[in-house]
């Protein structure tokens, strides 16, 4: 009988997960001045299922539970009817000419409605920074199309 003795292999060191990049979101301060936009969001892709959960999770803390989101149907290639966000599901609606191309409308039972400029994911960082700053300016009253045409 032959016995072969082997040393147990050392467990591999755990691989730290890659840091998740921060949410690129800019909101207007609370004021009595009300424009068409409440801020801007700069997603990293046009994958709604991947991008929406982190946005909604953040805004749930700020605005109360987001229950529904609407977008322009031409801006996102695949639009599911529902997107899971933590322990709840957000219903997704899409429109044609009734909604501005780069507008994201968020609805909450608690507080109401908010509209965010969606900065195109492929936008260069300098232009994106200008768009996000303008959308979060309390004195800015234009909509998504107006901002995108100016910056």
Buried (B, 14 or more C-beta within 10 A) or exposed (E): EEEEEEEEEEEEEEEEEEEEEEBBBBBBEEEEEEBBBBBBBBBEEBEBBEBBBBBBBBBBEEBEBBBBBBBBBEBBEEBEEEBEBEEEEBBBBBBEEEBBBBBBBBBBEEEEEBBBBBBBBEBEEEEBBBBBEBBBBEEBEBBBBBBBEEB
